[in-house]
Structures are given as structure tokens and as C-alpha cells.
Amino acid sequence: MAEAQTGGRSTIGREAALRGFGPGAMALAALPLVLLAAMVYVFAIWGSALVGPAPVPPDALGKLDIERVTFRPGEIGVQVVNSGPAELTVAQVLVNEAIWSFAIDPQPTIPRLGRATVSIPYPWLEGEPHAIRLITSNGLVFKKDVAIAAPTPEPEPLFFLVFALLGLYVGVVPVYLGLLWFPVMRRFGRGAMDFALALTAGLLVFLGLDAVHEALDLAGRVPGPFQGFGLVGIGLIGAFLALVAVGRRTVGAQSGRSEAQRRLALAYLIAAGIGLHNLGEGLAIGAAYAIGELALGAFLVIGFTIHNTTEGFGIVAPVARHGAALRHLAALGLLAGGPTILGTWLGGFTYSDIWATLFLAVGAGAIFQVVFEIARLPGREGPGWLAMPANFAGLLAGMLIMYVTGLLVAA
């Protein structure tokens, strides 16, 4: 009877809720939107009459953002986006202070938020600096200086292999090397394991802060209308909250899983967070390599190997006590390191500051969520266990390890 009454009350509640959204309520909800549309229409048609003439013509405040410069045999390509308030027409192009012929696809007049590619038939020299100037019909000048000209990689098998090797060297191999600590960590006692988990949290905190710094740095280069700092907030908070929901279903005690299963799920969350971070890192590496700002030298590989090997240690720390099958270890390493290869492909062939900013922010949010899950691991004395002297030392040690090994990575 109680269940029936409960079900009846639930049904009555739903019916009452539906009655609350009848035609009258729907009309009231639509009224602000109708008035807003009317106001936008009026100002779009009679705006100058209502607010008076603008002190500065909109096209005088125009802005072209040069997103990328590509170098192909006998040609320089300049990809631009109009981030100003009015359309702009490219009238002249200068390369190294000399006026040069050019073609624009799709057209010389670029609407607001429109994109175009300027093709310049120019005999550029590899390894030499090149200064590019775009002059609009109203006299605005937009410039891009390239310190070292280098051929832009084309999406062909050779460069797919080159970028795959780059991602393999700096992302996949180091993570798997770190996983080799798993047999030793299985011998740790409770105190040593707490220290290892705190060390993992320190590693991840440093990675997260580094990703936020890189995302904010890139956000400053994103064209204004695309709101780079807003992208950082969306990616950071969105990824954090999304993984909180995942963590409650997989890592939390309410998930109904055993402690061993929850710890394995946490290891996968750590690997996923690191993988998202490595995707953004791969984007930056691939783009820098493609435009000649990064050389794939032995020092670079050594630096990234040492720096990223610590990530593998962090991945296996939660499962060291209960163990994990070899297939899980293989999957964890691929999940954490594999996105680096994808990132180098995307960065090398189709780099975008907008997407790089978003991916780095998503990676940072995922990493901070993983730190949150580590801090509230089941079986610990609450989140405060990280503040215990030995564990706090492990937290700082993890951050210091990432800092010191980061010095070996070429900027």
C-alpha cells in the first residue's frame, strides 16, 4: 500500500508539473526571446539613428589574426581569420619589405569571423627569416615574422611515420618504462604505498599546473571573438565535473565494486587524464616541429623520456597492492601514451590555437579530478591523509621530480 501511495504521489506530482507548463506558461517563457529578437532587429536596421554615428568607423578597428604560415616549394601560405568588427579586404602583400603578387581563397574580402588563405608565389630560402605583411584596403597592416623558414610537412606516409615516431619516443615509450616499476611497488608496505600515492598526486598536480599555464599562454593567441580564456574555463571545469561523475560510478564506494576494482578504475582514470595531457603536449610538439622551431634530437628524446617516465609510476601506484593483469598494464600504457602520437599528427598537419587551448584545458581538468580521487581513496583516513608529514613530503617530492626532469626538456 505504501508503495502504491508513493507511486500515486509521484504520478500526481508529474501531472502537476506538466500542468505548470501549459500554453500560458510557454507564452510567458517565449516573451523575453520575442522582445529580444525585436530589439536586435531594430538596432540592426536603425542602429546609427538610435545611438548616433560611431566616432570611429568599424573597419578602422579591424583585425586579421595570422593563424599559420606554411612553406611549400616556391610558395608561402598564410592562413588568416578576421576577428574584427567589420569585413576587411586584403589589398597588398609584402614579403621582406618587397611588394609581392598573391591570391586569396575564397576571396580578398573577408567577412567578420571569416577565414581565408593567402597564397604568395615567393622563392623563400630554407633556414632564413621571413617577414610577411598584409595591408588592407583601408591601410591597416598585419604582420607575421618567421624566424626560420622550413618546409611544411604534408599529410603523406613519410611524415605520418615521422610524427608517429616523435610521439612514440616522447610519449609512449617513457610511460611503458615507468610501468616497469610495478613489480617493485608490489613489495611496498602500507607506509611506502601511502608515500607512493602522495608522490603520484604531486606528479599530477605539477602536470595539471603545467597544462593550465600552457592553455592560458595559448589563450592569449586565440582571436578575441573566440574567447580563449573562456575555452580554458569550459575545458577545465567541464572535464573535471565529467570525470567526477565517472569517478563516482567507478571509483567511489557507492559503485558496488570491490576495493581492487575501484583501484583499477582509478588507475584507468589516471591514465586517461595523463593521456589527455599528452594529447595537448603532442599538439604543441608536432606544431613546433612542423614550423622548424623544434628539432628531433637526442637531447630532446632523452629529456622527454626522463620527464614522462614518472607518469608510468603514477599510473600503477593505485594497483600495486592488489595487482593487475598484464592486459590491463598494456591498456593503461597505451591510454596514457598513445594520445601523444595523435597529438603530433594533429599539431603537425592541422594545428589550431583554438583546439590546442581547449585540449590542454581538458587535460588539466582531468588531471585535477584524478588528484581529487587520489585524495579521497577508500581505506585512507579521509582526504587529510595527504597532509600527514610523510605523505606531504611525497606530494612535494612528486612536484620536485617533475620540475627537475622538466629542465631536461627543450623549450
C-alpha positions in Angstrom: 0.0 0.0 0.0 2.8 2.4 0.9 4.5 1.7 -2.5 1.2 2.3 -4.3 0.7 5.5 -2.4 4.2 6.6 -3.1 3.8 5.8 -6.8 0.5 7.7 -6.8 2.0 10.7 -5.2 4.8 10.6 -7.8 2.3 10.4 -10.6 0.3 13.3 -9.2 3.5 15.3 -8.9 4.4 14.7 -12.5 0.9 15.7 -13.7 1.1 18.8 -11.6 4.5 19.7 -13.1 3.1 19.2 -16.6 0.1 21.4 -15.8 2.5 24.1 -14.7 3.9 24.3 -18.2 0.7 24.9 -20.1 0.2 27.2 -23.0 0.2 30.3 -20.8 3.5 29.5 -19.2 5.1 28.6 -22.5 4.0 32.0 -23.9 5.4 33.8 -20.9 8.7 31.9 -21.4 8.8 32.9 -25.0 8.0 36.6 -24.4 11.6 37.7 -23.4 13.0 35.9 -26.5 10.5 37.6 -28.8 11.2 41.1 -27.3 15.0 40.4 -27.6 14.7 39.4 -31.2 12.7 42.6 -31.9 15.3 44.7 -30.2 18.1 43.1 -32.2 16.2 43.7 -35.4 15.5 47.4 -34.6 19.1 48.1 -33.8 20.4 46.2 -36.8 18.3 48.3 -39.1 18.2 51.7 -37.4 21.1 51.5 -35.0 23.0 54.6 -36.3 19.9 56.7 -35.9 19.2 55.4 -32.4 22.7 55.7 -31.0 24.3 58.3 -33.3 27.2 57.9 -35.7 30.2 55.9 -34.5 33.2 58.1 -33.6 35.5 55.5 -35.4 34.4 53.6 -38.5 34.2 49.8 -37.7 36.6 48.9 -40.4 39.3 51.2 -38.8 39.2 48.8 -35.8 39.6 45.7 -38.0 41.9 42.9 -37.1 43.3 40.0 -39.1 44.8 37.2 -37.0 47.5 35.2 -38.8 47.0 31.7 -37.6 49.6 29.8 -39.5 52.3 30.3 -42.1 53.2 27.3 -44.4 56.2 26.9 -46.7 55.9 24.8 -49.8 58.3 24.8 -52.8 58.1 28.3 -54.4 55.1 29.3 -52.3 54.3 30.8 -48.9 50.7 30.2 -47.5 49.2 32.5 -44.9 46.1 31.4 -43.1 44.1 34.3 -41.6 40.9 34.9 -39.7 39.0 38.2 -39.5 38.5 38.8 -35.7 37.5 42.4 -36.1 34.0 44.0 -36.1 33.7 44.5 -39.9 34.8 42.9 -43.1 38.3 43.6 -44.4 39.8 43.4 -47.9 43.4 42.4 -48.3 44.9 44.8 -50.9 48.7 44.3 -50.7 51.1 41.7 -49.5 54.8 42.4 -48.6 57.5 39.7 -48.1 60.7 41.0 -46.6 59.7 44.6 -47.3 59.0 43.9 -51.1 55.5 44.1 -52.6 54.6 40.7 -54.0 51.8 39.2 -56.0 49.3 37.0 -54.2 46.0 35.1 -54.5 43.3 34.7 -51.8 41.0 31.8 -51.3 38.0 32.1 -51.2 38.1 35.9 -51.8 40.1 39.1 -50.9 37.2 40.5 -48.8 37.0 38.5 -45.6 33.8 38.8 -43.5 33.8 39.0 -39.7 34.9 35.7 -38.3 35.7 34.5 -41.8 38.8 32.6 -42.8 41.0 32.8 -45.9 44.3 31.5 -47.2 46.7 33.9 -48.9 49.0 32.2 -51.4 52.2 34.0 -52.2 54.4 32.7 -55.1 57.8 33.5 -53.4 61.2 31.9 -53.7 61.8 31.5 -50.0 65.0 30.2 -48.6 65.1 27.4 -46.0 66.6 28.4 -42.7 66.3 32.2 -43.5 64.0 34.6 -41.6 61.0 36.0 -43.5 58.8 39.0 -42.6 55.2 38.9 -44.0 52.9 42.0 -44.1 49.3 42.1 -45.1 47.9 45.5 -45.9 44.1 46.0 -46.1 42.3 48.4 -48.4 41.8 50.9 -45.6 45.6 50.9 -44.7 45.7 48.6 -41.8 48.9 46.5 -41.5 49.1 43.0 -40.0 52.4 41.2 -39.8 54.0 37.9 -39.0 57.7 37.2 -38.6 59.1 33.7 -39.2 62.5 33.3 -37.6 63.4 30.1 -39.5 61.6 29.1 -42.7 61.2 25.3 -43.1 59.2 23.1 -45.4 55.8 22.4 -44.1 55.1 18.7 -43.7 52.4 17.3 -46.0 50.0 14.5 -44.9 51.9 11.7 -46.6 53.2 8.3 -45.3 56.7 9.6 -44.7 55.6 12.4 -42.3 52.9 10.3 -40.7 55.7 7.9 -39.8 58.0 10.8 -38.6 55.3 12.2 -36.3 54.4 8.7 -35.1 58.0 8.1 -34.1 58.1 11.5 -32.4 55.0 10.7 -30.3 56.4 7.2 -29.7 59.7 8.5 -28.4 58.4 11.3 -26.1 55.1 9.7 -25.0 54.5 6.0 -25.4 58.0 4.6 -24.6 58.5 6.7 -21.4 55.1 5.7 -20.0 55.8 2.0 -20.5 59.2 2.4 -18.9 57.5 3.8 -15.9 55.2 0.8 -15.7 58.2 -1.4 -15.1 58.2 -0.2 -11.5 55.1 -2.2 -10.9 56.8 -5.5 -9.6 58.9 -3.5 -7.2 55.9 -1.5 -5.9 54.0 -4.7 -5.2 56.5 -5.2 -2.3 55.7 -1.9 -0.7 54.2 -1.8 2.8 51.3 0.5 3.9 53.6 3.4 4.7 55.6 3.1 1.5 52.4 2.8 -0.6 51.0 5.9 1.0 54.2 7.8 0.1 53.9 6.4 -3.5 50.3 7.6 -3.8 51.2 11.0 -2.4 54.1 11.1 -4.9 51.7 10.3 -7.7 49.4 13.2 -6.6 52.5 15.5 -6.7 53.4 14.4 -10.2 49.8 15.0 -11.3 49.5 18.4 -9.6 52.6 19.6 -11.4 51.3 18.2 -14.8 48.0 19.9 -14.2 49.5 23.3 -13.4 51.8 23.0 -16.4 48.8 22.3 -18.6 46.9 25.3 -17.2 49.9 27.5 -17.9 50.2 26.3 -21.4 46.5 26.7 -22.0 46.5 30.2 -20.7 49.5 31.1 -22.8 47.8 29.8 -25.9 44.5 31.5 -24.9 46.3 34.8 -25.4 46.9 34.0 -29.0 43.4 32.9 -29.8 41.5 35.5 -31.8 39.4 37.7 -29.5 35.9 36.7 -30.6 36.7 33.0 -29.9 37.3 33.9 -26.2 40.4 31.8 -25.5 40.2 32.3 -21.7 36.6 31.1 -21.8 37.7 28.0 -23.6 40.1 27.3 -20.8 37.3 27.6 -18.3 35.0 25.4 -20.3 37.6 22.7 -20.8 39.0 22.8 -17.3 35.7 22.7 -15.4 33.8 20.6 -17.9 36.5 17.8 -17.8 36.7 17.9 -14.1 33.0 17.6 -13.5 32.5 15.0 -16.2 35.2 12.8 -14.7 33.8 13.4 -11.2 30.6 11.7 -12.4 32.6 8.9 -13.9 34.6 8.5 -10.7 31.5 8.2 -8.6 30.3 5.3 -10.8 33.7 3.5 -10.9 36.0 4.6 -8.0 33.5 5.6 -5.3 32.4 3.2 -2.6 28.8 3.5 -3.8 29.8 1.9 -7.1 29.3 -1.5 -5.5 32.8 -2.7 -6.7 35.5 -4.2 -4.6 38.5 -2.1 -3.5 40.7 -3.8 -6.0 38.2 -3.0 -8.8 37.9 0.6 -7.6 41.7 1.0 -7.6 42.0 -0.4 -11.1 39.3 2.1 -12.2 41.4 4.8 -10.6 44.5 3.7 -12.5 42.4 4.0 -15.7 41.3 7.5 -14.7 44.9 8.5 -14.1 46.0 7.1 -17.4 43.1 8.9 -19.2 44.0 12.2 -17.5 47.6 11.8 -18.5 46.6 10.8 -22.0 44.6 14.0 -22.4 47.5 16.0 -21.2 49.8 14.2 -23.6 47.4 14.9 -26.4 47.8 18.6 -25.8 51.6 18.2 -25.4 51.7 16.3 -28.7 49.8 19.1 -30.4 52.4 21.6 -29.3 55.4 19.3 -30.2 54.0 18.5 -33.6 53.3 22.1 -34.5 56.7 23.3 -33.3 58.4 20.5 -35.3 56.4 21.4 -38.4 57.4 25.0 -38.5 61.0 24.4 -37.7 61.0 25.5 -34.1 61.9 22.1 -32.8 64.5 19.6 -33.9 64.1 15.9 -33.1 67.5 15.5 -31.5 68.9 13.0 -29.0 68.8 15.6 -26.2 65.1 16.2 -26.7 64.3 12.5 -26.7 66.3 11.9 -23.5 64.7 14.9 -21.8 61.1 13.8 -22.5 61.9 10.1 -21.7 63.2 11.0 -18.2 60.4 13.6 -17.7 57.5 11.3 -18.8 58.8 8.1 -17.3 57.4 9.3 -13.9 53.9 9.2 -15.4 54.1 5.4 -15.6 54.9 5.3 -11.9 51.9 7.3 -11.1 49.6 5.1 -13.2 50.4 1.8 -11.4 50.6 3.2 -7.9 46.9 2.6 -7.1 47.0 -1.0 -8.2 50.4 -2.0 -6.8 49.0 -3.7 -3.7 46.2 -5.6 -5.3 47.9 -6.3 -8.6 46.7 -6.0 -12.2 46.7 -8.4 -15.2 49.2 -7.8 -18.0 46.5 -6.8 -20.4 45.4 -4.0 -18.1 49.0 -2.8 -17.8 49.3 -2.8 -21.6 46.0 -0.9 -22.0 47.0 1.6 -19.3 50.2 2.4 -21.0 48.5 2.8 -24.4 45.8 5.0 -22.9 48.3 7.4 -21.4 51.0 7.5 -24.1 49.1 6.8 -27.3 47.4 10.2 -27.5 50.8 11.8 -27.9 51.1 10.3 -31.4 47.6 11.5 -32.3 48.6 15.0 -31.0 51.7 15.1 -33.1 49.7 14.3 -36.2 47.1 16.9 -35.5 49.7 19.5 -34.5 51.9 18.8 -37.5 49.3 18.8 -40.1 46.3 20.9 -38.9 47.4 22.9 -35.9 44.9 25.4 -34.4 45.4 27.6 -31.3 41.7 27.2 -30.5 41.8 23.4 -30.4 45.1 23.3 -28.7 43.9 25.6 -25.9 40.7 23.5 -25.4 42.6 20.2 -25.3 45.2 21.4 -22.8 42.4 22.8 -20.6 40.5 19.5 -20.8 43.7 17.6 -19.9 44.3 19.9 -16.9 40.7 19.4 -15.7 41.0 15.6 -16.0 44.3 15.6 -14.1 43.0 17.7 -11.2 40.0 15.4 -10.9 42.3 12.4 -10.7 44.2 14.1 -7.8 40.8 14.6 -6.2 40.1 10.9 -6.5 43.5 10.0 -5.0 43.0 12.3 -2.1 39.7 10.5 -1.2 40.9 7.0 -1.8 38.8 4.4 0.1 40.6 3.0 3.1 42.5 6.2 3.9 41.9 8.5 6.9 39.8 10.9 4.8 41.3 13.4 2.3 43.6 14.7 5.1 45.9 11.7 4.8 47.8 13.7 2.2 48.7 16.3 4.8 50.4 13.8 7.1 54.2 14.7 7.3 55.5 11.7 5.3 52.7 11.9 2.7 53.1 15.6 2.4 56.8 15.0 1.7 55.8 12.6 -1.0 53.5 15.2 -2.6 56.3 17.8 -2.7 58.8 15.2 -3.9 56.5 14.4 -6.8 56.3 18.0 -7.8 60.0 18.5 -7.5 60.7 15.4 -9.6 58.6 16.8 -12.4 60.3 20.2 -12.1 63.8 18.9 -12.2 63.2 16.4 -15.0 61.3 19.2 -16.9 64.6 21.1 -17.0 65.9 18.5 -19.4 63.1 19.1 -21.9 63.9 21.6 -24.6 61.7 24.7 -24.6 
